[in-house]
Amino acid sequence: MDIGSPWVVNCKSLAMALVELIGLFIVTLSSLYIYYKFVIFNFWRKRGVFYVEPTVPTGNLTAFVKKRKQIGVLFHDVYQKYKEHRLIGMFLFYKPNLLIADPELIKMVLTKEFWRNLRNKLTPTFSVGKIKQMFPILMECGEKLSKYLDSKAQMRDSVEIKDILSRYTIDVIMATAFGINSNCIEEPTNEYRIYGRKSFKPISSIRIALGMFVPQIMDFFSIPYLDRKVYRFYMNLFRENVEYRQTHNIVRKDFMNLLMQLMEKGYVDPDKEGDETTTNATSTVRKLTMTEAAAQSHFFFAAGSESSSTTITFALYELTQHQDIQDKVCKEIDEMLAKHGGLTYDAVNEMTYLHKVVYETMRKYPPLPLLNRICTKETDIPTMNLRLPKGTLISIPVLGLHRDPSIYPDPDKFDPERFNENVVAERHPYAYLPFGEGPRMCLGALFGYLQTKVALVSLLSKYKFTLHPQTQVPLNFREMSILLWVKGGVHLIIETRENNYVVT
């Protein structure tokens, strides 16, 4: 073949172009590596802060991105290993992140200035009075949950309890946030359950990490955290129900009605005349748009359903491991139900031992094992001679704090007595953070506790639970999750209690 032919010349040109392209690629990667290693990863060294050695390009998130550790467990391990430093520098991809390992410094971070506008609007929707109005909805869903398990109890059958409890919490949230009887307890494959699952099913661990720590990248490339069909489903669901209620003048005592008030008036009606916590003073602030209200209803769904179902699951798991505690809480439930003539808001509030059981469950298994904040302006860390520039990420290792043996002796032991008043008084208040703390504490905390307790009362008033051999002990957590989800599920044997007080 003639080496001077056009075909050969073209092949040589393509080969040279390919070599140049590979060379450019190598140079680019090398430059990027050097920039990461000696510029980005020099952030904490320049400020004299102890830091965990990162790797390019994931920083300190490699174990999570490679699905080796759940994100809360990763930060737990860093905290336990380096907590004596009080402040621990990390890198989440290219972003500097400061892990706060001291409760007093955590208090400072969680009580500093924050954005109040929308929060001030939403706070009255979670007042005690508003939640009391929603109690009948919770009670009805609790009754459905209890009845659904009746046939299982008669046969002393085993159940994967987490899935059933997820359906219960979806029914509760759909009823309160969207005004819909989703009936997921009895129909586990309906569309509400399907989209409920999709709401907690991000496509990859990379997407979880980007969404949590560098959402700017996802925004820049228009990458959704979840399937866009999920957002459209809940948006349409909310809009259709608003229009239906407006057309038919329907008023219900639920969260959706309160959001509609924020859309129509910019404030929610007071619980009662003269209630200073829900005045019309906010009427000068703009009203919520349909999109904002729909987003809040979906956020309420996402925050309230899985966090409560996991807490109930872990509580039942621990009660099967400690039958003496299960017997004690059942005895209290029976006494309070008899005293109040059934399941009432006041009956639940008087169940002090149940309260301790729930608190200890959330101590050992915080639903959100990691809290994140971001510096919106230059911030000084008191007593540490450190100034953080705007945009610095801050993390609070909730799971690490909750399982710190210097704060909670023998932390793997399930012990509700940790929450006796005298014991609680001796601990730093910012060493227990299942819902956060300070002005930015989760608005729905009271609702979440109530939803959890109603389910436990509805179940423990009728049934006894023991552990099925299929459940792995100790529990292992799924790596690709923000929440603490158990690998393989939690399988329990359920049977009818003798001499129980039947909830009415």
C-alpha positions as CSV (number, residue, x, y, z in Angstrom):
1,M,0.0,0.0,0.0
2,D,1.3,3.4,-0.9
3,I,2.2,5.1,2.4
4,G,1.4,8.4,0.8
5,S,-2.1,7.5,-0.1
6,P,-4.9,9.7,1.4
7,W,-6.2,6.7,3.5
8,V,-2.9,6.2,5.2
9,V,-2.4,9.9,5.7
10,N,-5.9,10.2,7.3
11,C,-5.1,7.2,9.6
12,K,-1.8,8.9,10.7
13,S,-3.7,12.1,11.3
14,L,-6.3,10.4,13.4
15,A,-3.7,8.5,15.3
16,M,-1.8,11.7,16.1
17,A,-5.0,13.4,17.1
18,L,-5.9,10.5,19.4
19,V,-2.4,10.7,21.0
20,E,-2.8,14.4,21.5
21,L,-6.3,13.9,23.0
22,I,-5.0,11.2,25.4
23,G,-2.1,13.5,26.3
24,L,-4.5,16.4,26.9
25,F,-6.6,14.1,29.0
26,I,-3.6,13.0,31.1
27,V,-2.5,16.6,31.6
28,T,-6.0,17.7,32.6
29,L,-6.3,14.9,35.1
30,S,-2.8,15.5,36.5
31,S,-3.5,19.2,36.8
32,L,-6.8,18.5,38.5
33,Y,-5.1,16.1,40.9
34,I,-2.4,18.6,41.8
35,Y,-5.1,21.3,42.3
36,Y,-7.1,19.1,44.6
37,K,-4.0,17.9,46.5
38,F,-2.1,21.1,47.0
39,V,-4.8,23.9,46.8
40,I,-8.3,22.5,47.8
41,F,-7.0,20.0,50.3
42,N,-4.8,22.6,51.9
43,F,-7.8,24.5,53.3
44,W,-7.7,23.2,56.9
45,R,-3.9,23.0,57.1
46,K,-3.6,26.7,56.4
47,R,-6.1,27.4,59.3
48,G,-4.3,25.1,61.7
49,V,-7.3,22.7,62.1
50,F,-6.8,19.0,62.5
51,Y,-8.2,17.2,59.5
52,V,-8.7,13.7,58.1
53,E,-6.5,12.9,55.1
54,P,-8.7,13.1,52.0
55,T,-8.5,11.3,48.7
56,V,-9.0,12.7,45.2
57,P,-11.8,13.3,44.0
58,T,-14.3,12.3,46.7
59,G,-12.5,13.8,49.7
60,N,-13.5,11.8,52.8
61,L,-16.7,10.4,51.3
62,T,-15.0,7.5,49.5
63,A,-16.4,4.8,51.8
64,F,-19.9,6.0,51.3
65,V,-19.6,6.6,47.5
66,K,-18.2,3.1,47.1
67,K,-21.1,1.7,49.2
68,R,-19.0,0.5,52.1
69,K,-20.5,2.6,54.9
70,Q,-23.8,4.3,55.5
71,I,-23.3,8.1,55.7
72,G,-24.2,8.4,59.3
73,V,-21.9,5.5,60.2
74,L,-19.0,7.1,58.3
75,F,-19.3,10.3,60.3
76,H,-19.9,8.3,63.5
77,D,-16.6,6.5,62.9
78,V,-14.7,9.8,62.3
79,Y,-16.2,11.3,65.4
80,Q,-15.3,8.4,67.6
81,K,-11.7,8.3,66.3
82,Y,-10.9,12.0,66.5
83,K,-13.4,13.6,68.9
84,E,-10.7,14.8,71.3
85,H,-9.9,17.5,68.7
86,R,-13.4,19.1,69.1
87,L,-13.2,20.4,65.5
88,I,-12.4,17.9,62.8
89,G,-11.6,19.1,59.2
90,M,-13.0,17.0,56.4
91,F,-13.5,17.3,52.6
92,L,-16.7,16.4,50.9
93,F,-15.7,16.2,47.3
94,Y,-14.1,19.6,46.8
95,K,-15.9,21.3,49.7
96,P,-14.3,21.9,53.1
97,N,-16.4,20.5,55.9
98,L,-16.0,21.1,59.6
99,L,-17.2,18.3,61.9
100,I,-18.2,19.7,65.3
101,A,-17.4,17.2,68.0
102,D,-18.1,19.3,71.1
103,P,-21.7,19.8,72.5
104,E,-21.0,23.4,73.5
105,L,-19.8,24.3,70.1
106,I,-22.7,22.4,68.6
107,K,-25.0,24.6,70.7
108,M,-23.4,27.7,69.2
109,V,-23.8,26.4,65.6
110,L,-27.4,25.4,66.1
111,T,-28.5,28.6,67.7
112,K,-26.8,31.2,65.4
113,E,-28.8,33.3,63.0
114,F,-30.8,31.5,60.3
115,W,-33.4,32.3,57.7
116,R,-36.8,32.8,59.4
117,N,-39.3,34.0,56.8
118,L,-40.9,30.7,55.7
119,R,-40.2,29.0,59.0
120,N,-42.2,31.7,60.9
121,K,-45.1,31.0,58.6
122,L,-45.0,27.2,59.2
123,T,-44.3,27.2,62.9
124,P,-48.0,27.8,64.0
125,T,-49.1,24.8,61.8
126,F,-47.3,22.5,64.3
127,S,-48.7,24.0,67.5
128,V,-50.0,21.7,70.2
129,G,-53.6,22.9,69.4
130,K,-53.2,22.1,65.7
131,I,-51.7,18.7,66.3
132,K,-54.5,17.9,68.8
133,Q,-57.0,18.5,66.0
134,M,-55.2,16.0,63.9
135,F,-55.2,13.3,66.6
136,P,-58.4,11.5,65.3
137,I,-56.6,10.9,62.0
138,L,-53.7,9.3,63.8
139,M,-56.0,7.2,65.9
140,E,-58.0,6.0,62.9
141,C,-54.8,4.9,61.1
142,G,-53.6,3.2,64.3
143,E,-56.8,1.2,64.5
144,K,-56.4,0.1,60.8
145,L,-52.8,-0.9,61.5
146,S,-53.9,-3.0,64.5
147,K,-56.7,-4.7,62.7
148,Y,-54.6,-5.5,59.7
149,L,-52.2,-7.5,61.9
150,D,-55.0,-9.4,63.7
151,S,-55.0,-12.4,61.4
152,K,-51.2,-12.6,61.6
153,A,-51.4,-12.6,65.4
154,Q,-54.0,-15.4,65.4
155,M,-51.6,-17.6,63.5
156,R,-48.5,-16.4,65.5
157,D,-47.1,-15.6,62.1
158,S,-44.0,-13.6,61.2
159,V,-44.1,-10.2,59.6
160,E,-41.5,-7.8,58.1
161,I,-42.6,-5.0,60.3
162,K,-40.8,-2.1,58.6
163,D,-42.8,-2.4,55.4
164,I,-46.1,-2.5,57.3
165,L,-45.1,0.5,59.4
166,S,-44.1,2.5,56.3
167,R,-47.6,1.9,54.9
168,Y,-49.1,3.1,58.2
169,T,-47.0,6.4,58.2
170,I,-47.8,7.0,54.6
171,D,-51.6,6.7,55.4
172,V,-51.1,9.2,58.2
173,I,-49.1,11.7,56.2
174,M,-51.3,11.4,53.1
175,A,-54.4,12.0,55.2
176,T,-52.9,15.1,57.0
177,A,-50.7,16.6,54.3
178,F,-52.9,15.9,51.2
179,G,-56.3,15.1,52.6
180,I,-56.3,11.6,51.0
181,N,-57.3,8.2,52.3
182,S,-54.4,6.3,50.7
183,N,-55.3,3.0,52.3
184,C,-51.7,1.7,52.0
185,I,-52.1,-0.6,55.0
186,E,-54.6,-2.7,53.2
187,E,-53.4,-2.1,49.6
188,P,-49.6,-2.2,49.7
189,T,-49.2,-2.0,45.9
190,N,-51.3,1.1,45.3
191,E,-49.8,4.2,43.7
192,Y,-49.4,6.1,46.9
193,R,-47.1,3.3,48.3
194,I,-45.3,3.1,45.0
195,Y,-44.5,6.8,44.9
196,G,-43.8,6.8,48.6
197,R,-41.0,4.3,48.0
198,K,-39.7,6.3,45.0
199,S,-39.5,9.3,47.3
200,F,-36.7,7.5,49.2
201,K,-35.0,5.8,46.3
202,P,-32.2,8.1,44.9
203,I,-30.5,6.7,41.8
204,S,-27.0,6.3,43.3
205,S,-24.8,6.9,46.3
206,I,-23.1,9.6,44.2
207,R,-26.4,11.4,43.8
208,I,-27.1,11.2,47.5
209,A,-23.7,12.6,48.4
210,L,-24.0,15.4,45.8
211,G,-27.5,16.3,46.9
212,M,-26.5,16.4,50.6
213,F,-23.2,18.3,50.3
214,V,-22.8,20.0,46.9
215,P,-26.2,20.5,45.5
216,Q,-24.8,23.3,43.3
217,I,-23.4,20.7,41.0
218,M,-26.8,19.1,40.6
219,D,-28.5,22.5,40.0
220,F,-25.8,23.5,37.5
221,F,-26.4,20.3,35.4
222,S,-30.1,20.1,36.2
223,I,-29.8,16.7,37.8
224,P,-32.8,15.8,39.9
225,Y,-32.2,14.1,43.2
226,L,-35.2,11.8,42.5
227,D,-37.1,10.7,39.5
228,R,-39.0,13.8,38.2
229,K,-42.2,11.8,38.0
230,V,-42.2,11.8,41.8
231,Y,-42.2,15.6,42.0
232,R,-44.9,15.8,39.4
233,F,-47.1,13.2,41.2
234,Y,-47.1,15.1,44.5
235,M,-47.5,18.5,42.8
236,N,-50.5,17.4,40.9
237,L,-51.9,15.6,43.9
238,F,-51.7,18.7,46.0
239,R,-53.1,21.0,43.3
240,E,-56.1,18.8,42.6
241,N,-57.0,18.5,46.2
242,V,-56.7,22.3,46.8
243,E,-59.0,22.9,43.9
244,Y,-61.5,20.3,45.0
245,R,-61.6,21.7,48.6
246,Q,-62.0,25.2,47.2
247,T,-64.8,24.3,44.8
248,H,-66.8,22.3,47.4
249,N,-66.0,24.6,50.4
250,I,-64.4,21.7,52.3
251,V,-62.6,22.5,55.6
252,R,-60.8,19.7,57.4
253,K,-58.6,19.9,60.5
254,D,-55.4,18.8,58.9
255,F,-52.0,20.1,57.7
256,M,-53.3,20.6,54.2
257,N,-56.0,23.0,55.4
258,L,-53.3,25.0,57.2
259,L,-51.2,25.3,54.1
260,M,-54.2,26.5,52.2
261,Q,-54.6,29.2,54.8
262,L,-51.0,30.3,54.2
263,M,-51.8,30.4,50.5
264,E,-54.9,32.4,50.9
265,K,-54.1,34.7,53.8
266,G,-50.4,34.4,54.5
267,Y,-51.0,33.2,58.1
268,V,-52.9,30.4,59.9
269,D,-55.9,31.0,62.1
270,P,-55.3,31.0,65.8
271,D,-56.0,27.8,67.8
272,K,-58.3,29.9,70.0
273,E,-59.1,33.5,70.6
274,G,-56.2,35.4,72.1
275,D,-53.6,32.7,71.2
276,E,-50.5,34.8,70.9
277,T,-48.5,32.1,69.1
278,T,-50.7,32.2,66.0
279,T,-51.7,35.8,65.5
280,N,-52.4,37.6,62.2
281,A,-49.2,39.6,62.5
282,T,-47.7,37.6,59.7
283,S,-50.4,38.8,57.3
284,T,-48.0,41.5,56.0
285,V,-45.6,38.8,54.8
286,R,-46.4,37.4,51.3
287,K,-48.6,34.4,50.9
288,L,-47.3,31.0,49.9
289,T,-47.5,30.1,46.2
290,M,-49.1,26.8,45.1
291,T,-45.6,25.5,44.3
292,E,-44.2,26.4,47.7
293,A,-47.2,24.9,49.5
294,A,-47.0,21.7,47.5
295,A,-43.3,21.5,48.2
296,Q,-44.0,21.8,52.0
297,S,-46.6,19.1,51.8
298,H,-44.1,16.8,50.1
299,F,-41.3,17.7,52.5
300,F,-43.7,17.0,55.4
301,F,-44.4,13.6,53.8
302,A,-40.7,12.8,53.2
303,A,-39.6,14.0,56.7
304,G,-42.5,12.4,58.6
305,S,-43.2,9.1,57.1
306,E,-39.9,7.2,57.0
307,S,-38.4,8.8,60.1
308,S,-41.4,7.6,62.2
309,S,-41.7,4.2,60.6
310,T,-38.0,3.5,61.2
311,T,-38.3,4.6,64.9
312,I,-41.3,2.4,65.5
313,T,-39.4,-0.5,63.8
314,F,-36.3,-0.1,66.0
315,A,-38.5,0.3,69.1
316,L,-40.3,-3.0,68.5
317,Y,-37.0,-4.7,67.6
318,E,-35.5,-3.6,71.0
319,L,-38.6,-4.6,72.9
320,T,-38.3,-8.1,71.4
321,Q,-34.7,-8.2,72.7
322,H,-35.8,-7.0,76.2
323,Q,-39.1,-8.7,77.1
324,D,-39.0,-7.2,80.6
325,I,-39.1,-3.7,79.0
326,Q,-41.9,-4.8,76.7
327,D,-43.9,-6.1,79.6
328,K,-43.4,-2.8,81.6
329,V,-44.5,-0.6,78.7
330,C,-47.5,-2.8,78.0
331,K,-48.5,-2.6,81.6
332,E,-48.3,1.2,81.5
333,I,-50.3,1.3,78.2
334,D,-53.1,-0.8,79.7
335,E,-53.3,1.4,82.8
336,M,-53.5,4.6,80.9
337,L,-56.0,3.3,78.4
338,A,-58.2,2.1,81.3
339,K,-57.8,5.4,83.1
340,H,-58.9,7.5,80.1
341,G,-61.4,5.0,78.7
342,G,-59.5,4.4,75.5
343,L,-56.9,6.0,73.3
344,T,-56.8,9.8,73.7
345,Y,-54.3,12.5,73.3
346,D,-54.1,12.9,77.1
347,A,-53.7,9.1,77.6
348,V,-50.7,9.1,75.3
349,N,-49.1,12.1,77.0
350,E,-49.3,10.4,80.4
351,M,-47.4,7.3,79.2
352,T,-44.1,8.4,80.7
353,Y,-42.3,5.1,80.3
354,L,-43.4,4.8,76.7
355,H,-41.9,8.3,76.3
356,K,-38.6,7.0,77.6
357,V,-38.7,4.0,75.3
358,V,-39.2,6.2,72.3
359,Y,-36.5,8.6,73.4
360,E,-34.0,5.8,74.0
361,T,-34.9,4.3,70.6
362,M,-34.1,7.6,68.9
363,R,-30.9,7.9,71.0
364,K,-29.6,4.5,69.7
365,Y,-31.1,4.9,66.2
366,P,-31.5,8.6,65.3
367,P,-33.6,8.6,62.1
368,L,-31.3,11.3,60.6
369,P,-27.9,10.3,61.9
370,L,-26.2,13.5,60.5
371,L,-27.1,17.2,60.6
372,N,-25.7,19.6,58.1
373,R,-25.4,23.4,58.1
374,I,-23.7,25.9,55.9
375,C,-22.1,29.2,56.8
376,T,-24.1,31.9,55.0
377,K,-21.5,34.5,56.1
378,E,-18.1,34.6,57.7
379,T,-18.4,33.0,61.1
380,D,-16.1,32.9,64.1
381,I,-15.9,29.7,66.2
382,P,-15.6,31.0,69.8
383,T,-12.7,29.8,71.9
384,M,-11.1,28.2,68.9
385,N,-9.5,31.2,67.2
386,L,-11.0,30.1,63.9
387,R,-12.9,32.1,61.2
388,L,-14.8,30.1,58.7
389,P,-15.4,31.7,55.3
390,K,-18.9,32.0,53.7
391,G,-19.9,28.7,52.1
392,T,-18.1,26.4,54.5
393,L,-20.0,23.2,55.3
394,I,-20.6,22.1,58.9
395,S,-21.7,18.6,60.0
396,I,-22.9,17.4,63.4
397,P,-22.4,13.6,63.9
398,V,-25.7,12.8,65.7
399,L,-25.1,9.0,65.6
400,G,-21.6,9.6,67.0
401,L,-22.9,11.7,69.9
402,H,-25.7,9.3,70.7
403,R,-23.3,6.4,70.9
404,D,-20.4,8.1,72.7
405,P,-19.6,6.1,75.8
406,S,-18.4,9.2,77.6
407,I,-21.9,10.7,77.3
408,Y,-24.0,7.5,77.3
409,P,-22.2,4.7,79.2
410,D,-22.5,1.3,77.6
411,P,-24.1,3.0,74.5
412,D,-25.1,-0.2,72.7
413,K,-27.3,-1.2,75.7
414,F,-31.0,-0.3,75.3
415,D,-31.9,1.5,78.5
416,P,-35.0,3.8,78.8
417,E,-33.9,4.8,82.3
418,R,-31.3,7.1,80.6
419,F,-34.2,9.5,80.2
420,N,-35.2,9.7,83.9
421,E,-35.3,13.4,84.8
422,N,-32.3,13.3,87.1
423,V,-30.2,11.5,84.5
424,V,-31.2,13.9,81.7
425,A,-30.4,16.9,83.9
426,E,-26.8,15.8,84.2
427,R,-26.2,15.6,80.4
428,H,-25.4,18.4,78.0
429,P,-28.7,19.3,76.3
430,Y,-27.0,19.3,72.9
431,A,-25.8,15.7,73.3
432,Y,-29.2,14.4,72.2
433,L,-30.3,15.6,68.8
434,P,-32.8,13.2,67.1
435,F,-34.7,16.2,65.7
436,G,-31.9,18.8,65.9
437,E,-32.0,21.5,68.5
438,G,-32.3,25.2,68.9
439,P,-34.3,27.6,66.7
440,R,-33.9,25.2,63.7
441,M,-35.2,22.2,65.5
442,C,-37.5,20.1,63.3
443,L,-40.9,21.7,63.2
444,G,-42.7,18.4,63.1
445,A,-41.0,16.9,66.1
446,L,-44.1,16.9,68.2
447,F,-46.2,15.4,65.4
448,G,-43.5,12.7,64.8
449,Y,-43.4,11.7,68.5
450,L,-47.2,11.5,68.6
451,Q,-47.4,9.4,65.3
452,T,-44.8,7.0,66.7
453,K,-46.5,6.6,70.1
454,V,-50.0,6.1,68.6
455,A,-48.6,3.2,66.5
456,L,-46.8,1.6,69.5
457,V,-49.9,2.0,71.7
458,S,-52.2,0.5,69.0
459,L,-49.9,-2.5,68.6
460,L,-48.6,-3.1,72.1
461,S,-52.1,-2.8,73.6
462,K,-53.1,-5.9,71.7
463,Y,-50.0,-7.9,70.6
464,K,-46.8,-9.4,72.0
465,F,-43.8,-9.3,69.7
466,T,-40.8,-11.7,69.6
467,L,-37.8,-11.8,67.3
468,H,-37.9,-14.1,64.2
469,P,-34.7,-15.9,63.4
470,Q,-34.6,-14.3,60.0
471,T,-33.7,-11.0,61.5
472,Q,-30.0,-10.5,61.6
473,V,-28.5,-9.6,65.0
474,P,-26.8,-7.3,65.4
475,L,-28.6,-5.1,62.8
476,N,-26.7,-3.9,59.8
477,F,-27.6,-0.7,58.0
478,R,-28.0,-0.3,54.2
479,E,-25.1,1.7,52.9
480,M,-27.0,3.6,50.1
481,S,-29.3,5.6,52.4
482,I,-29.5,8.8,54.3
483,L,-31.6,7.2,57.0
484,L,-30.8,4.2,59.1
485,W,-32.4,1.4,57.2
486,V,-31.9,-2.2,58.1
487,K,-30.4,-4.7,55.6
488,G,-32.8,-7.6,55.1
489,G,-35.6,-6.0,57.1
490,V,-36.8,-6.6,60.7
491,H,-38.9,-9.8,60.9
492,L,-41.0,-10.3,64.1
493,I,-43.4,-12.9,65.4
494,I,-46.7,-11.5,66.4
495,E,-49.2,-13.0,68.8
496,T,-52.3,-11.8,70.6
497,R,-51.7,-10.6,74.2
498,E,-53.6,-12.2,77.1
499,N,-55.6,-9.9,79.4
500,N,-54.9,-6.9,77.1
501,Y,-56.8,-3.6,77.0
502,V,-58.3,-3.3,73.6
503,V,-58.0,0.2,72.1
504,T,-61.4,1.7,71.4
